[in-house]
Amino acid sequence: MALTEKQYDKIREELDTSQNPLIFFDSDADGLCSFLLFYRYKNEGYGVIAKTHPKLTAEFARKIEENHADKVFVLDVADVEQEFIDASSAKVIWIDHHGPYERNNVQYFNPRVSNQEDNIPTTNLCYDVVRQDLWIATLGCIADYFMPPFIEEFREQYPDLIGDKKTVGDMYFDTPLGELIKIFSFCLKGKASDVMRNVKILTRIDSPYEILNKETARGKFLHKKYEKAKVIYEGLLKNAIDSADDSNLLVFTYESDKTSFTGDLSNELLYRFPDKMIIVGRKKDGDVRMSLRGRDVIIPPILEEALNGLEGYGGGHEHACGCSIKEVDFNEFLDRIRKKIE
């Protein structure tokens, strides 16, 4: 259940009584699916993607006035700064599964407040509020490497999308549902204006087959964007696989000033190399922006020590983190990681 029925009822009440909600969401599939579940339920309001860092700062508060929002929902954003809450002219409802954090004057719904080990995705939390769009809910959960409790209901309704696959990894990387996950993820690449156009189309999609089978102009548009990005992604994936050696750390970096595939690549590399810790970095503007994964290693304390004294930041979940560091410090950062996992 993650949250209590009373908490779900309260979130639903806030959503039902909002007239013009503003919904901030994280720039990954879990964040996107969380937004889609709320927006498609409400059919009112606006979405804003938190695309820079996984946090909301005071500067984002201007969006509330610009959109004349009466309530603010924050979905799957790891850190909402107190300055943002203080600057908000509308009630803030924050639903997340990171942290948890202490904040004032916000309605905060996070299963980790009562159980630090409860890492249920925000998508699952949002689905338990709206109880519609099962396919979007399942997609968001599997994309966040979480087996949802409603997976058999999904299998019954969409048997061809996951077949007889039993594990999250197999569903993610070896099924039509996995292709949908990449389509959703790749829709979040590029300029914010293009991303929000893709998101707007997704709010109007009737079924997963509309995209997979390119049944409509909307589905064809999204699939075409996916196919274009897929060419770049598969080239990077091949290079990353070729770079693997016998060590227990796989490091792959690439240079790009446009598109980040670090999260997507690190997820798939972990599936292919489950015994390794994975670091995928994108070099841009003198920084290395990374996604870190590790099935048998708790990453946050290792990351915190590796960043100590260096110019950078990072954080996330036990087995999946994001990080950015100056390129000049990257080798030192890697040396510290290697010493910790040897």
Sequence and secondary structure as in RCSB ss.txt:
>XXXX:A:sequence
MALTEKQYDKIREELDTSQNPLIFFDSDADGLCSFLLFYRYKNEGYGVIAKTHPKLTAEFARKIEENHADKVFVL
DVADVEQEFIDASSAKVIWIDHHGPYERNNVQYFNPRVSNQEDNIPTTNLCYDVVRQDLWIATLGCIADYFMPPF
IEEFREQYPDLIGDKKTVGDMYFDTPLGELIKIFSFCLKGKASDVMRNVKILTRIDSPYEILNKETARGKFLHKK
YEKAKVIYEGLLKNAIDSADDSNLLVFTYESDKTSFTGDLSNELLYRFPDKMIIVGRKKDGDVRMSLRGRDVIIP
PILEEALNGLEGYGGGHEHACGCSIKEVDFNEFLDRIRKKIE
>XXXX:A:secstr
  S HHHHHHHHHHHHT SSEEEEEESSHHHHHHHHHHHHHH  SEEEEE SSSEE GGGGHHHHHTT SEEEEE
S SEE HHHHHH SSEEEEE SS     SSSEEE GGGT TT    HHHHHHHHH   HHHHHHHHHHTT   TT
HHHHHHH HHHHTT  SHHHHHHSSHHHHHHHHHHHHT S HHHHHHHHHHHTT   HHHHHTT SHHHHHHHHH
HHHHHHHHHHHHHHHHHT  SSSEEEEEEE SS   HHHHHHHHHHH TTSEEEEEEEETTEEEEEEEETTS HH
HHHHHHHTTSSEEEEE SSEEEEEEEGGGHHHHHHHHHHHH 
